[in-house]
Amino acid sequence: MKLSELFNNLNIREKILMDYNDSDPDLTRLEYDSRRVSCESCGNNGLGGVIFSCVKGGNVDGHDFAAAAVNAGAAVLLCEHELPLDVPQIITARTRAAMGKVASLLYGCPADKLKMIGVTGTNGKTTTTYIMRSIIRASGAKVGMIGTIVYDDASEEIFAEHTTPEGPDIQLLLAQMAAKSASYCVMETSSHGLDQGRIEGCGYDVVGFSNLTPEHLEYHDNMENYFEAKRKLFAKYARGNWRGAANADDEYGRRILGEFADRISAFSLNQGAAGDGVYRASILKSGVNGMTVEITLADGRTFEAEASIVGNYNAYNILEGIALSDFLGFDVETMKRGISSCPQIPGRLERFSFGNGVTSFVDFAHSSDGMQQALETIKPLAKAQVRVLWGAGGDRTAFKRPVVGEIMARLADHVVITTDNPRSEDPASIARDIEKGVKMCPRQVRYETIFDREEAIRFILDAAEPGDIVLIAGKGPERYIDYGTHQIPFLDRDKVLEWAKTRSIEALAK
């Protein structure tokens, strides 16, 4: 695409093109990392190919790397103020938001070629997207997925770096999905991604809201700002005759339902009349290996579905997926097949059963709500004791640490405090914050602090007896421990399986 064509079609307020020598290069892609710009990728003797976007981050300013990008072959700059460099420059107020729109045009507006499904909320986004992907696959259609654990372009998966990637990465993934004949994209939309405009260039046909609990307040400052970021999915990015679903059992879900009443349907686990316009579910049977759920659609139709996941909060995730699938026109049999064929979600109450009678779950629970939901789910399933291992991340919402500590002491029989991602904080200081909550609980519970996470996992699994359930919580599918200055490879599920192997204990099921 010629620069002139891009600029003329770019719907960005306050845009200015600083033109140099009437150059009108051919452009093929956008980069926001100067290390990913290279002369080999630029045609027309270095005058074509790459736009470099100068993004201001928390620690670095992309404008400082513009010269390096131009030296590497960037033909055009997308920036927030004019730079003393002899290349055309598109100047706009917010490059981070603008670059999604630029990339969308460069890649042929791929979101317009797909049915776009967006889900948001504090908890449940990942599981809901996996359920949606499974239902769509059960229909025989091709679907891509963008989320916390993997990016799936409809033919292969790669490990995700962010829940919601930067705008150019989203647009490239969407273009790859469209090129591989995908008809749908299901996508987690995080509060950071919504607030920073990373999903500019996307419009969504169906959207869902799961819940809102205290999280990411080190970024948003307060719950109202956090909610406003989530609300943007409905107010700003839904398109056309869009439909949505929101959790009527959540305070913020009810706000969404009230504001967008003509577009959004409710889902709920509370009892109500069949055919009252609300999607409802009840758990008929539950065990460590899964559950049977009775689902009532908004029009009153009822059916049962078998799922390999457990817990009330997963019933909410199933309901959200069912509502969004119903909007898309999938029939009941397709929904049932999709739910029953959905595999365990990595790091979301991911189950490991062993020959010594112990069951372990690896879960991402890193907030007070997430921990309470996880423990309340597994406690009724345990034939003996519940043991939990957890450590809070550093440089994040600190007030939750004693709150989670109290929840663990109240709902579990054995607590091991360990390291998560300490980042720049002292792990011992983080552990002391958690310990305060454990001690606040009137119920006396056994607890230890073991900073080495691998050692802690081995310790709590060694302590477990037949009938016990061990919850390894906090990191879920994360593949590293972040010490601020460096990261080390680490995956909880691998450590659980390594423990079983070194103890010669048979892994019966995962």
N, C-alpha and C positions, 0 to 999 in steps of 0.2 A: 504494500500500500504506500502510495506517495505521501510525503509529509503534508502537502497541501490538502489532499483528500481527507487524511486523518484529522487535521485541524478543523476543517470545515464541518466535519460530522461529529466533532467532539462536543458533547453537551455538558460543558462545565462553565459555571459562572466565573467571571473575572479572569478569564484566560487571556493571555497575551502571547503572541508569537514574536520573539525577537529574531528577525530575519537577517541572515548573513550571506551576502553575495548571491542572493536569489537562489540559493541551493535548495533543491527539492528532492532529497534522497528517497530511495525505496526503503521501506521499513518492514522488518519481518518479526521482530520480537522486542520485548521490554525486559530489562534487568534492573534490579535494585541493589545488587552486590557487584561492586567493581571487579571483583575477582572472576566473575562469570562473563565478563565482556572480553572478547578476543578479536584481533584483526582477521583471523581466519574465518570468522562468522560473518564478516561484513563484505558486501559486494561493492561494485562501482569504485574500486581503488580506495576503499576506506570511507566512502561517502554514504554508503547504504547499510541497512541491516538493523542496528541496535539503537533503541532509546534507553538511556540510563536515567532512572528515576532517583532523585536525591531525597531520600526519606529521612526525616528526623526521628531518631529513636530515643530511648531513655538514656543511653550512654554515649551514642555516637550520632553524628550528623552527616548524612549522605552527601551534603554539599561539599564537605571536606574531601570527598573522594572523587569528585567530578572530574578533576584534571587527570587522575589516573585512569578513569573510565574512557575519557577522550583519547588519551595516549594509547589505550588498548584497542581503540577503534570505534567507540560509540559515536554515532552520527548526529544524535539529537539529545538534548537534555530536557528532562521534565523537572522543574525546580520551583521553589517558592520565591526566589528573587534572582535578578540577573547576575550572572557570573562572568568574570573577565576571560572567557574562553571563546575561541572563534568557531563556534558551531551554532546552529539554530537552537533556540531555547523556548520551550513552552512553559510559561510562568503561570502558576495557579496558587490559590490560597492553601490548599492541602494536598500535597503530592501523594500521600498515602492513600487517600480516597480516590484521587484522580487516576492513579495508575491502574486500578481495576477497570475503569471505563476505557482507558487507552488500550489495555491488553485485550479487552473484549472486542474492540474494533479490529485490532491487528489479527486476532484469531477467528474473525468471521462471526462474531456474536453467537458463540456456541450455546449459551443458556437459552436462546430462542429456539434451538433445535431439540431441546429436551423438555420433558415434564419435570419441573423442579419441585422437590419436596424439602422443606426446611423445618428443623425442629430446634427448639431452644428451651431453656430452663436450667436450674442448677444441677439437678440429678436426673438421670434417666435418658439423656440424649443418646448416648452410645448404644444402649440396649434397644431403644426404639428404632434407631437407624438400622441395626442388624435385623430386627424383626421385619421392618419394611422391606429391606433388601431381600430377605428370604421369601416374603409373600410375592414380591414382584417376580423373583426367579421362578416361583411355583406356577406363575401364570404363563411361563415360557418366554417372557420378555427379557431383554438385556438391560442391566442396570449398573450404574457406577455409584460409588459411595465416597464421601469425604468426611473424615471424622477423627476422633482422638487417637484411635489405635492404628488404623490403616487408611491409605488412599487407594481406592479400587477404580481403575479406569474401564471396568467391565470385562477385562480379560486377565489382568494380573494385579496383585496387591504389592504395595510398598509400605514400609513402616512410616507412620505419620510423625511429623515434627511438631505440628501445632494442631489443636482442635480445628480451628479455622485458619487455613494458610493465608499468606499475603495475596492480595488481589491478582497479580500476574500468575501466580502458581495455581490459583483456583481456575482462572480462565484457560490456562494451558491444560489442566486436567479435564475440564469440560470439553475442550476441543478434542482431546484424545478419546473421550467417551463417545462423542458424536462420530468421530472417524471410525470407531469400532462398532458402529450401528447400535449403540445404546439408545433406548427410548426414554429412560428415566435417570435422574440423579437424586439420591437421597443424601442429605447433608446436615451435619451438626453446625449450628451457628452460635458461636460463643459470645459472651457479653463484650469481650475485648474486640472480637472481629466486627461486631455490630457497631460498637462505639467508634472504632477507628476507621470505619468505612472499607474494610477489607472485602466486603461482598458487593461493592459497587460493580455494576455491570451484570448483576444477577437479578432476576425477578422470580418469585416463587408462586407456584400454582396451588399448592396445599401447604399449610404451615401448622405446627403444633407447639403447645406450651405445656410443660410438665409440672413445674413447681418453682418456687423461689425460696431459698433459705440462705442464711448469712454465709457468704463466701466472696472472695476477691475484693473485700472491702478495703484492702490496702491500695487498690486501684480506684475503686468507685467512691470511696469515702463513706457512703451510707446506702441503705437499702433502697431509697427512692431513686438515687442515681443508677443503681444496679438494675432496678426494674425498668427505668426509662431506656436503658441500653437494650434490654430484652424486647421491650415493646416495639422497637424500631422494625423488627422483623415483620410485624403486622401493619404498622402505620406507614412504613416507607418502602419496604421491599416486596410486599405481596402484589401480584399483578392480575390484571384482567378480572375474570369471574372467579377469583380465588375463594377457597374455602379453608376453614381452620378448625382446630379442636383444642380445647383448653380444659385443664383439670378443675372441676367445680368444687373439689374438696380442699383446694389450696386458696389462701386469701388473695394472692396475686393473680391466680388463674381466674377467680371470679371478677377481678377488675378487667381483665382482658375480655371475658365474656360480656360484661356490661358495656364496654366501650364499642365492641365490634359485634353486637348482638345479631345483626342481619347476615353476618358472614360465618359466625363461629358456632359450633355445637359443643356441648359439654360432655365430658366423660367423668364417671364417678363410681366408687365402690359402695356408696351408700345405697340403701334400698329405695326403690321408687316404682312407679307403675310402668309396665311394659308399654312401649309406644309413646312415651312422654317426650320424645325428642332427645333423650339423653342416652349415651352409650354406657352400659353398666356391666359389671362382672362380679362374680363371687367364686371363691376357691372352694371346689368340692372335695378335693383330696390333695394332700401334700406330703412329700417325703424328701429325703436327701437327694434323690435322683430326679425330682421334677414334681410337677403338679398338674391337676386337671382343673380347668377353669370353665365355668359356664358364662357365656357372653350373651348379652342382650343388645341388639342393634337399636339405633334410634327409632326405627319403625316398628319395633316390637318383636322381630324375628330373634329366635334364641337357638344357640348351638353350643356344644361342648368342644373344647380343644385341649390337646395334650401338649405340654411344654416341658423342656428340659431345664428350665429355670424355675426358681422358687421365690416365694415372698409376696406380700401385699404390694410392695412398690414395683415389683415386676409385673403384677397384675395390672397396675396403672400403665406400665410401659406397653404391655400387650394391648390394652384398651386404646391407647393413643394410636398405636400402629393400625389397629382395626378401623378406627374412625377415619384416619387418613386414607386407608385402602378402600374404604367404602366410598369416600368422595371420588376416588379415581376409578370406581366402577368395577372393582374386583368382586367376584362372587364368593359365597360362603365357603364352598369347597376349596377354592384357591387359598382363602385366608387360613382355613384349618390345616391345609398341607404346609403352608408357609410357616405357621407357628410350630407345628410338630417337627419340621425339618430344620428349624433354626438351631444351629449348634450352640454350645456354650460360648459365651462371649469372653474373650481373654480378659482376665483381671476384673470381672464383674461376677462375684460369687462363683468363681471358676472352681469346680469341684474336683477333688482328688481323694479317692477311696483306697485304703490299703489293707493288706492281708492280716494285719494285727488288730483290725477292728476300729482303727482310727480314721476319721474323715477330716480333711483339711479343705478350707475354702480360701482362695486368694481373691482379695477384693480391693477396689480403689478407694474405699471409704476413708476420706480424709477430712470430712467436716463432721460437726456434731450430729446433724441430721443423718448423714450417711452412715455413721457408726451406729446410731440408735436403730436405724432401719435394718442394718445388717445383723446386729445382735438379736433384735427382736424376731428376725426371720429364722435364724438358726437355732435359737434357744429351745423352741418346741420340738425341733428335730433331733436334739441330742438325747441319747439314751443314758448318758452320764454327765460329765462336766463340759462346760464351755470355757475354752482358753482363747485369749486374744493377745496378739502382738501388734504394736502400733508405735509410730514416732511421727511427730509433726514436722512439716517443712519449715525451714528457716526463712526469714525475710518475708513472711506472710502473716495473715491475720493471727495475732498472738493470743487474743482473748479466748479463742476456741480451745486452747490447749488444756486448761484445767476443766473446761466443760466436758471435753471428750474423756478426760481422765475419770471424772465422776461417773459418766455413762458406762465406761468399761467396768469400773468397780461395782456398779449397781447391777449390771446385767451378766457379767461373766464371773467365773469361779477362780480364774488365774489370769493375771495381767503381766505381760512383759513389755516394758518400755524400751524402745530402741531408737536407732537413727533412721531418718527418712532422707530428705534432701536438706542438709543443714545450711547450704549456701554459705553466706558470710557469718552466720551465727555459730556460737559455741554449742555443740551438741549437748553438753552437760547442762547448760542453761535452759535449753529447750526441754530436756528431760525433767528438770526440776519444776518447770511450769506444769507439765503433765502430772507429775507426782502430787502436786498440791491438790489437784482434783481428785485423785485416787484417795487421798487422805481425808478429803472433805466428806466422802460418802460414809454414812453411818454404818453401813455394812462392811465389816472387816473382810478383806480379800487378800489372798496371797499375791504379792507382786515382786518383781525384780527389775532392775535396770541393767541392760547389757547393750553397750554402744555398738559393738560390731554386729551388724544386721545378720550376716550369715551365721555367726555363732548363736545369736538370739533365736533364729529360726530352728537351728538344730536343737537348742536347749528346750524350747517349748514343745517341739515334736517328740523329743525323747521323754519329756514329762508326761505326755498323753497316754491314757490307758484305753482299753477297748470300750467303745461306746462314746468316747469323747469326740467333740468337734473342735478343731483348732482354726481360728480365723487369723490369717496373715493379712493385715490391713494397711492401707495408706498409699501404696505405690501401684498396686494393680498391674497393668501391662507395661509400666515404665521400664526401660531397659538400661537404666543407669542410676547411680547415686551422685548427686550434684554437691560438690564441696566448695562451690563458688569459684575458686581458681582452677579447678579441674573436675572432670567427671570420671567415674570408674564404671565399667560395664557391670550390670547387676540386674537380674530378673528373678523375682520372687518364685515364680513357678519352677524355674530351673533349680533353684536351691531346694525346694520341696522335693522334687524328683531325685536330686542328687543325694539328699538325706536318706530317702528310701533305698537307693541303690547301695550306699555305703553301709547301711544297717541290714542289708539283704532282706528287705521287706518288699513283698510283691505289691506292685501298683495294680489294683483291680480295675479301676475305672478312672477316667478323667472327664 
